[in-house]
Amino acid sequence: MSGQDPTRTHLDNLSRALLRLHKALLDGERVSYERVHGRIPSNGAFFQLVLGDAWFAWLRPLSQLMARFDELCEEDEASSRTEIAELIASARTLLTPSEAGEGFARHYYDALQRELDVVLAHAAARALIR
């Protein structure tokens, strides 16, 4: 019988949804950054800013979460249900915006207020982690 494990399919779908959300957040932050600092000359320069500039530091928890999802999706052996549940719980917690919060939660709230693409990507990701 061919076909992929439903849990693995769900993880793959969630990983792709997080990737779309991350891209939407990066696109929005690039626009905001360029309004303040001027045009970023290349994608390579942008990548360096994302990795090292304090402006983009708030996105790093999402980048780390995505890396954990990718690792889990690439493992040959089936991951434990506990490990998968913990990772999904981490995603649920991280993707909770907070107007009164700090760090990721606050920046995420602000991005959701500014960017329609972020709202749509957020809704898609949240639907997969309910």
Backbone bond lengths (Angstrom), bond angles and torsions (degrees), N, CA, C in turn:
res aa  C-N    CA-C-N  psi(-1)  N-CA   C-N-CA  omega(-1)  CA-C   N-CA-C  phi
1 M - - - 1.449 - - 1.531 107.73 -
2 S 1.305 117.06 120.81 1.461 120.08 178.95 1.518 109.70 -92.35
3 G 1.286 114.27 164.76 1.455 119.35 -178.73 1.507 109.58 130.85
4 Q 1.302 113.66 153.29 1.458 118.51 -175.99 1.520 109.73 -94.04
5 D 1.303 115.26 150.24 1.453 123.26 175.61 1.536 108.46 -56.43
6 P 1.330 118.16 130.65 1.470 120.43 -179.06 1.527 113.08 -58.85
7 T 1.325 117.49 -34.31 1.468 120.45 178.47 1.519 110.03 -65.74
8 R 1.328 116.15 -43.46 1.468 121.27 179.10 1.538 109.94 -63.94
9 T 1.319 116.73 -41.49 1.467 120.85 177.88 1.525 110.42 -61.72
10 H 1.325 116.05 -42.82 1.468 120.39 178.49 1.529 110.74 -62.29
11 L 1.323 116.84 -44.59 1.471 120.70 178.10 1.529 111.14 -61.48
12 D 1.326 116.66 -42.84 1.467 120.49 178.04 1.532 110.92 -61.44
13 N 1.318 116.88 -44.08 1.468 121.16 179.21 1.525 110.94 -63.75
14 L 1.318 116.11 -42.12 1.458 120.38 179.36 1.529 110.29 -66.81
15 S 1.308 116.99 -40.39 1.462 120.86 177.77 1.531 110.32 -60.09
16 R 1.322 117.42 -44.39 1.476 121.35 178.03 1.529 111.30 -64.85
17 A 1.329 117.17 -38.63 1.471 120.59 178.43 1.527 110.62 -64.78
18 L 1.327 116.93 -40.97 1.466 120.43 177.59 1.525 110.88 -65.45
19 L 1.315 116.69 -36.97 1.464 120.81 177.59 1.535 110.69 -63.01
20 R 1.335 117.04 -43.68 1.473 120.59 177.40 1.529 110.99 -63.51
21 L 1.329 116.52 -40.49 1.457 120.84 178.00 1.530 110.45 -63.92
22 H 1.307 116.79 -45.72 1.462 121.87 179.39 1.529 110.25 -59.22
23 K 1.324 116.78 -43.98 1.467 120.89 179.33 1.530 110.68 -63.11
24 A 1.316 116.69 -43.81 1.471 119.92 179.17 1.528 110.50 -61.86
25 L 1.325 116.93 -41.79 1.467 120.71 178.40 1.527 110.88 -64.93
26 L 1.331 116.41 -43.95 1.470 120.18 178.71 1.532 111.15 -61.93
27 D 1.330 116.50 -43.69 1.468 120.23 179.51 1.524 110.64 -60.09
28 G 1.314 116.64 -44.79 1.465 120.85 179.23 1.515 112.21 -64.98
29 E 1.316 116.79 -41.28 1.471 120.58 179.33 1.523 111.51 -68.24
30 R 1.323 116.19 -32.92 1.472 119.08 177.84 1.520 109.82 -63.51
31 V 1.317 116.35 -44.45 1.467 120.65 179.02 1.528 109.74 -60.81
32 S 1.326 117.02 -46.93 1.470 120.90 179.56 1.520 111.14 -61.91
33 Y 1.307 117.24 -43.79 1.465 122.22 -179.98 1.529 110.22 -61.68
34 E 1.325 115.87 -45.31 1.470 120.12 -177.97 1.530 111.99 -67.09
35 R 1.323 117.59 -29.86 1.479 120.02 175.76 1.529 110.86 -62.16
36 V 1.330 116.06 -36.37 1.461 121.66 -177.03 1.532 111.67 -87.19
37 H 1.331 116.58 -43.86 1.461 121.43 -169.21 1.524 114.58 -107.48
38 G 1.307 118.28 -5.08 1.460 120.28 -175.82 1.521 111.34 92.13
39 R 1.306 114.53 170.24 1.460 122.07 -175.26 1.536 111.41 -59.96
40 I 1.338 114.98 137.39 1.464 121.71 173.01 1.529 105.64 -83.60
41 P 1.340 118.19 125.42 1.462 120.63 -168.62 1.530 116.49 -69.72
42 S 1.329 118.10 -23.95 1.467 119.10 -177.18 1.527 109.94 -157.31
43 N 1.323 114.67 166.03 1.464 118.82 176.00 1.529 110.82 -65.63
44 G 1.323 116.73 -33.45 1.467 120.41 176.97 1.517 111.62 -62.97
45 A 1.338 115.46 -43.19 1.471 119.71 177.56 1.529 110.10 -64.90
46 F 1.325 116.56 -38.44 1.461 120.53 177.91 1.530 110.14 -63.09
47 F 1.317 116.19 -44.64 1.456 120.95 179.14 1.530 110.83 -58.42
48 Q 1.311 116.53 -42.78 1.467 120.73 178.41 1.531 111.13 -63.35
49 L 1.319 116.65 -39.33 1.463 120.28 176.82 1.526 110.94 -63.74
50 V 1.326 116.40 -44.22 1.466 120.54 -179.81 1.526 110.29 -59.67
51 L 1.328 116.15 -39.81 1.462 119.94 -178.64 1.521 113.46 -74.25
52 G 1.351 117.13 -32.70 1.448 117.53 -169.52 1.510 118.78 -125.74
53 D 1.320 118.07 -15.30 1.462 119.69 -175.66 1.528 110.54 -86.18
54 A 1.314 115.72 138.87 1.470 121.08 -179.43 1.532 112.47 -59.22
55 W 1.339 117.30 -27.73 1.467 121.40 -179.87 1.529 111.01 -54.80
56 F 1.328 116.39 -37.70 1.463 121.88 -174.13 1.532 113.26 -99.95
57 A 1.335 117.13 0.96 1.470 121.12 -175.33 1.527 112.12 -58.27
58 W 1.319 117.93 -33.21 1.456 120.15 -177.11 1.530 112.33 -63.26
59 L 1.332 117.96 -21.35 1.464 121.53 -179.52 1.530 113.25 -81.11
60 R 1.303 117.02 -12.62 1.468 120.23 -174.45 1.537 113.80 -62.01
61 P 1.331 120.59 -36.71 1.479 117.84 176.03 1.536 112.66 -58.83
62 L 1.333 117.29 -36.88 1.465 119.94 177.28 1.527 110.12 -69.14
63 S 1.317 117.47 -40.69 1.473 120.98 177.43 1.523 110.14 -59.52
64 Q 1.321 116.72 -43.30 1.471 121.15 -179.80 1.530 110.86 -66.26
65 L 1.322 117.06 -40.45 1.462 120.77 177.86 1.528 110.09 -62.29
66 M 1.328 116.57 -43.05 1.458 120.45 178.89 1.529 111.01 -62.31
67 A 1.310 117.02 -39.55 1.465 120.72 178.17 1.529 110.37 -62.06
68 R 1.322 116.36 -40.08 1.473 120.07 177.85 1.531 110.94 -64.50
69 F 1.336 117.02 -41.09 1.471 120.62 176.48 1.521 110.40 -61.72
70 D 1.334 116.97 -45.20 1.461 120.83 179.99 1.526 111.27 -59.95
71 E 1.334 116.10 -43.82 1.465 120.20 178.65 1.525 110.69 -60.24
72 L 1.313 116.50 -43.60 1.456 121.38 -179.48 1.535 110.37 -65.06
73 C 1.329 116.65 -40.26 1.471 120.78 -179.10 1.523 111.74 -68.58
74 E 1.325 117.58 -28.32 1.462 121.25 -176.04 1.523 113.72 -89.56
75 E 1.317 117.53 -11.41 1.463 119.91 -179.88 1.523 109.64 -64.31
76 D 1.337 115.26 138.83 1.461 120.15 179.39 1.523 111.78 -72.61
77 E 1.312 115.68 -44.88 1.463 118.28 -179.33 1.536 109.36 -82.27
78 A 1.291 113.86 153.64 1.461 118.92 180.00 1.529 109.91 -65.42
79 S 1.292 115.64 132.75 1.455 120.50 177.87 1.521 109.32 -75.60
80 S 1.300 115.45 154.38 1.453 118.88 -179.62 1.529 109.74 -68.97
81 R 1.302 114.89 147.59 1.472 119.72 178.01 1.525 110.71 -58.94
82 T 1.331 116.05 -35.22 1.460 120.61 179.50 1.523 110.67 -63.48
83 E 1.327 116.28 -45.31 1.464 121.02 -180.00 1.540 110.76 -62.39
84 I 1.309 116.43 -43.13 1.466 121.10 178.77 1.521 109.83 -64.72
85 A 1.320 117.40 -45.58 1.465 121.23 -179.75 1.525 111.08 -61.64
86 E 1.328 116.85 -40.36 1.474 120.30 178.97 1.524 111.22 -64.97
87 L 1.318 117.04 -40.11 1.460 120.67 179.96 1.522 111.07 -67.23
88 I 1.318 116.96 -41.80 1.469 120.42 177.30 1.528 110.06 -65.35
89 A 1.324 117.89 -38.80 1.472 121.23 176.40 1.526 110.52 -63.11
90 S 1.336 116.85 -38.95 1.469 120.31 176.89 1.522 110.53 -62.66
91 A 1.325 116.66 -41.71 1.469 120.65 178.07 1.522 110.46 -63.59
92 R 1.318 116.63 -43.39 1.471 121.08 179.89 1.530 110.31 -59.97
93 T 1.333 116.20 -44.01 1.465 121.05 179.66 1.524 110.97 -65.92
94 L 1.335 116.53 -47.34 1.463 120.20 -178.06 1.522 111.71 -62.35
95 L 1.314 117.23 -39.36 1.469 120.81 -176.00 1.533 112.18 -86.92
96 T 1.315 115.82 33.35 1.460 122.03 174.94 1.527 107.88 -109.86
97 P 1.330 116.36 100.93 1.466 119.35 -178.78 1.521 110.91 -69.17
98 S 1.331 116.11 154.59 1.458 120.16 179.00 1.522 110.21 -145.52
99 E 1.324 115.54 117.73 1.463 120.50 178.55 1.526 110.85 -64.30
100 A 1.318 116.21 -34.46 1.467 120.74 -177.54 1.527 112.01 -96.55
101 G 1.331 117.45 -1.13 1.449 120.97 -175.61 1.517 112.97 -79.77
102 E 1.317 113.81 -169.69 1.462 121.95 179.07 1.516 108.54 -128.71
103 G 1.318 116.35 171.51 1.455 121.88 172.97 1.512 112.73 56.94
104 F 1.332 115.28 -135.25 1.458 120.56 -175.21 1.524 111.79 -57.28
105 A 1.327 117.03 -47.14 1.468 120.61 -174.92 1.526 111.84 -57.37
106 R 1.322 116.98 -42.06 1.470 121.08 -179.65 1.528 111.52 -70.78
107 H 1.335 116.98 -47.67 1.470 120.40 178.83 1.528 110.57 -61.82
108 Y 1.323 115.55 -37.89 1.467 120.57 179.79 1.530 109.85 -65.00
109 Y 1.317 116.51 -43.31 1.459 120.67 176.04 1.533 110.07 -56.48
110 D 1.325 116.69 -47.89 1.468 121.15 -179.53 1.525 111.56 -60.93
111 A 1.328 116.60 -42.90 1.472 120.63 179.37 1.526 110.81 -62.68
112 L 1.316 116.75 -38.04 1.472 120.57 178.28 1.529 111.33 -66.38
113 Q 1.313 118.02 -27.76 1.459 121.56 178.05 1.532 111.44 -76.43
114 R 1.337 117.57 -28.14 1.466 122.64 -173.41 1.516 115.03 -95.36
115 E 1.309 117.87 -34.27 1.466 121.31 -164.25 1.527 112.87 -121.64
116 L 1.332 116.24 116.22 1.463 120.91 177.32 1.527 111.30 -61.20
117 D 1.335 118.01 -40.39 1.465 120.66 179.65 1.528 111.47 -60.39
118 V 1.323 117.06 -35.65 1.459 121.12 177.99 1.531 109.38 -67.65
119 V 1.320 117.07 -42.29 1.470 121.34 179.13 1.529 110.37 -59.47
120 L 1.329 116.11 -46.31 1.464 120.21 -178.51 1.529 111.34 -66.15
121 A 1.325 116.99 -43.02 1.464 120.67 179.54 1.529 110.66 -67.76
122 H 1.326 116.79 -36.39 1.467 121.73 176.69 1.527 109.97 -61.53
123 A 1.332 116.09 -47.52 1.469 120.29 -178.86 1.536 110.82 -60.18
124 A 1.309 116.88 -41.56 1.467 120.77 -179.77 1.523 111.15 -65.35
125 A 1.345 116.58 -43.67 1.462 119.81 179.77 1.522 111.05 -67.42
126 R 1.320 116.86 -44.02 1.475 119.79 -179.24 1.530 111.35 -62.38
127 A 1.327 116.99 -35.19 1.468 119.87 179.04 1.531 111.22 -61.90
128 L 1.318 116.65 -30.08 1.467 121.08 -178.95 1.530 113.27 -86.03
129 I 1.335 117.97 -12.04 1.467 119.02 -179.32 1.530 113.15 -113.30
130 R 1.281 116.60 14.29 1.461 119.62 177.94 1.522 110.67 -69.70
